[in-house]
């Protein structure tokens, strides 16, 4: 019976968090409870307040003040049931089969069965992501679609992170790259320090004809950023002094919310075009404190929401590679 006799495997406590509760928390609170959220999500997901309120298997605890003065907010707890206090009697999440393995887009796909020729791959994953949004558990994807209705790349990147890169089919626009290739990529592009791709990151390499590549190549903001770097260009060699150009998107909302900060690897100039590989890690750091006082409230809220999802295990990190050919 759903919710009954539940205990969190990380805390051994019977408290159940709702998604409404999580969204009301600060970034710091969510980060502190990340392991607790992940443990609950594996068994129960994050139910709505309405689902908990309509269940006979939970108890609502009103807010109160402890003897030491600590205020405890109202919350939900599982009712005890017959049998041992474990999670074996829990109904599977709607994202899982009866045996607990993922279903639908949450099930890891067989990459060996994907077509080897790009032309044989689907043009895009619109239908795939739309099906995922219709899953009752996929409220985050529906929220993402609402927030980024005018930001196609920001919407796509977040959809991939929410479904999990391992489970997203390759298309003509982007192909999955396994984490097994990380070492080679780090060596090829001399990625070290904070630029290094973590060993467990999977990624996607976009095609030159993809909408994402076109959005970058046609971006006036990117052109201006590159033009400012031409002072570091050596016309004799056709290369820049550095093998990396750092780009910050501040005006184009789509590129700001999808890439934010991007690195151009191995930039070169030839025949009036700057070529290179656009690279970014899709991960988030919290934006709070005086270091971010000049960042807009909207940007900070969106970033910190993504950081909270990342900290609570709902957002999967990966890397992105996009071939660039920018006319200057």
Secondary structure, DSSP 8 states (H G I E B T S, - for coil): -TTTT---TTT---EE--HHHHHTS-HHHHHHTHHHHHHHHHHT----HHHHHT-TTEEEE--EE-TTS-EE--EEEE---SS-SSSTTS---TTB-TTS-B-GGGS---GGGS-SSGGGS-S--HHHHHHHHTSTT-HHHHHHHHHTTT-HHHHHHHHHHHH-GGGS---SSEEEE-GGGHHHHHHHTT--GGGS--TT--EEEE-TTSHHHHHHHT-HHHHHHHHHHGGGEETTTTEESSSEEEEE--S-HHHHHHTSEEEEEEEEEETTEEEEEEEEEE------SGGGTTS-HHHHHHHHHHHHHHHTT-S--EEEEEEEEEE-
